[in-house]
Amino acid sequence: MKYSVVILLGVLFFLSGCSYKEPFSSSYTGHDKNSQKRLEVVNTAQKYLYKKDGTDCSGFVMLVNQESYEPFFDAKKLPKFYEDSRRSLAMYRLFEADKRLYWDNPRIGDLVFFANTIKKYSTIKNIDNITHIGVIVKIESDGTVQFIHHTRGQNMIGYLNMRYPEIAINNGKMLNSYMEKCPPKQSLACLAPAYFSAFGAIK
């Protein structure tokens, strides 16, 4: 019964257009040579939260990259990494070439890549079939990664928790977002961990 309630709440969250909001603050307390740069990226991304700027997920990342003095990549280098019309895939290939992809211990200010979220490209079904991208803005103590991404017409908060890949909401707390609309019986297969590909570190 409890499990059914969790699924129902998750489906309702998805159908509400991800309108869930909460007070926003960064939990990042680490220190490295890029600490200030990471905070600048987060502040820039937050500025566009719940707005339409960017037009799509990769356009939002391009906007943050430009306004944060290109911490992700030199925009002039991106064109040579295109394989088709997907800018998100080109970004992934650039990070891959620079050896800046990783899979554990994400940090704020970095990117998160997702694969197979768009039916047009989902026939390939592999981990580097990149179709979506977001900017990491908060890492919670339970491992939940909060990222801002452009979805359904505006920049929204998304959630990814690889420790609990089959739970959308636990005790009222969001752990994982739905990346696609799925029938109730298949809804767990549409949570963010099922589409996760990699994180991408800033320069």
Solvent accessible surface area in square Angstrom, and as a share of the most:
residue,aa,sasa,rsa
1,M,188,0.84
2,K,148,0.63
3,Y,122,0.46
4,S,66,0.42
5,V,62,0.35
6,V,24,0.14
7,I,37,0.19
8,L,102,0.51
9,L,75,0.37
10,G,0,0.00
11,V,25,0.14
12,L,97,0.48
13,F,18,0.08
14,F,23,0.09
15,L,100,0.50
16,S,62,0.40
17,G,26,0.25
18,C,4,0.02
19,S,64,0.42
20,Y,84,0.32
21,K,126,0.54
22,E,54,0.24
23,P,128,0.81
24,F,50,0.21
25,S,67,0.43
26,S,44,0.28
27,S,49,0.32
28,Y,45,0.17
29,T,115,0.67
30,G,35,0.34
31,H,173,0.77
32,D,46,0.24
33,K,190,0.81
34,N,19,0.10
35,S,22,0.14
36,Q,118,0.52
37,K,66,0.28
38,R,9,0.03
39,L,64,0.32
40,E,69,0.31
41,V,0,0.00
42,V,3,0.02
43,N,96,0.49
44,T,17,0.10
45,A,0,0.00
46,Q,50,0.22
47,K,109,0.46
48,Y,26,0.10
49,L,25,0.12
50,Y,63,0.24
51,K,102,0.43
52,K,157,0.66
53,D,59,0.30
54,G,22,0.21
55,T,117,0.68
56,D,62,0.32
57,C,16,0.09
58,S,7,0.04
59,G,8,0.08
60,F,0,0.00
61,V,0,0.00
62,M,47,0.21
63,L,41,0.20
64,V,0,0.00
65,N,2,0.01
66,Q,134,0.59
67,E,66,0.29
68,S,6,0.04
69,Y,192,0.73
70,E,56,0.25
71,P,2,0.01
72,F,0,0.00
73,F,1,0.01
74,D,43,0.22
75,A,37,0.28
76,K,181,0.77
77,K,120,0.51
78,L,4,0.02
79,P,85,0.54
80,K,158,0.67
81,F,37,0.15
82,Y,86,0.33
83,E,109,0.49
84,D,58,0.30
85,S,90,0.58
86,R,25,0.09
87,R,72,0.26
88,S,5,0.03
89,L,5,0.03
90,A,0,0.00
91,M,0,0.00
92,Y,11,0.04
93,R,53,0.19
94,L,6,0.03
95,F,0,0.00
96,E,76,0.34
97,A,60,0.47
98,D,73,0.38
99,K,181,0.77
100,R,33,0.12
101,L,25,0.12
102,Y,45,0.17
103,W,132,0.46
104,D,104,0.54
105,N,130,0.67
106,P,28,0.18
107,R,105,0.38
108,I,0,0.00
109,G,0,0.00
110,D,1,0.01
111,L,0,0.00
112,V,0,0.00
113,F,0,0.00
114,F,0,0.00
115,A,2,0.01
116,N,19,0.10
117,T,16,0.09
118,I,76,0.39
119,K,151,0.64
120,K,155,0.66
121,Y,37,0.14
122,S,14,0.09
123,T,123,0.72
124,I,97,0.49
125,K,131,0.56
126,N,64,0.33
127,I,107,0.54
128,D,40,0.21
129,N,6,0.03
130,I,0,0.00
131,T,5,0.03
132,H,22,0.10
133,I,0,0.00
134,G,0,0.00
135,V,0,0.00
136,I,0,0.00
137,V,0,0.00
138,K,31,0.13
139,I,44,0.22
140,E,31,0.14
141,S,117,0.76
142,D,40,0.21
143,G,16,0.15
144,T,0,0.00
145,V,7,0.04
146,Q,0,0.00
147,F,0,0.00
148,I,0,0.00
149,H,8,0.03
150,H,14,0.06
151,T,20,0.11
152,R,124,0.45
153,G,40,0.39
154,Q,62,0.27
155,N,0,0.00
156,M,5,0.02
157,I,5,0.02
158,G,0,0.00
159,Y,3,0.01
160,L,0,0.00
161,N,0,0.00
162,M,95,0.42
163,R,155,0.57
164,Y,99,0.38
165,P,61,0.39
166,E,105,0.47
167,I,50,0.26
168,A,1,0.01
169,I,20,0.10
170,N,65,0.33
171,N,133,0.68
172,G,58,0.55
173,K,74,0.31
174,M,8,0.03
175,L,6,0.03
176,N,0,0.00
177,S,1,0.01
178,Y,9,0.03
179,M,26,0.11
180,E,31,0.14
181,K,141,0.60
182,C,30,0.18
183,P,73,0.46
184,P,91,0.57
185,K,203,0.86
186,Q,107,0.48
187,S,2,0.01
188,L,39,0.19
189,A,67,0.52
190,C,5,0.03
191,L,0,0.00
192,A,0,0.00
193,P,15,0.09
194,A,69,0.53
195,Y,17,0.06
196,F,24,0.10
197,S,1,0.00
198,A,0,0.00
199,F,5,0.02
200,G,0,0.00
201,A,25,0.19
202,I,7,0.04
203,K,99,0.42
